[in-house]
Amino acid sequence: MLRCAGNRIYTGYAVDVEARFDQHKSGKGAKFTKAFPPECILRKFELPSHEQALRLEARIKKLAREQKELLAGGDDAIAAELLAGLGETLEEKSARERKERRAVKTSGKKETCAKNSAKK
């Protein structure tokens, strides 16, 4: 994550963050950083695979501006949430989400039963 001109935040991935930052500063980076030159590195994450880095980048880009600022400032709760499940395959993710949906449905039924029992 980079702080760029105009107080903008740029999010990208790189094998060598410092070298990539230098590329952006020299105008040879992304189209965005040519228009809004980078000023400093806000935060970086080390991940075990290129795939996980791309997933994290996509998740960060979906955050609201306020959340990006908190993440850049070192908010570990947001970071933990973003990093959770990065290594999952699509099949594992689907299975986990199905399980979570079932748990929500089951807990809702228990509450309904408990409410009905209390009325009797």
Summary of the structure (lengths in Angstrom):
residues: 120
radius of gyration: 20.6
end to end distance: 58.0
largest distance: 74.5
contacts: 279
relative contact order: 0.11
helix: 62%
strand: 8%
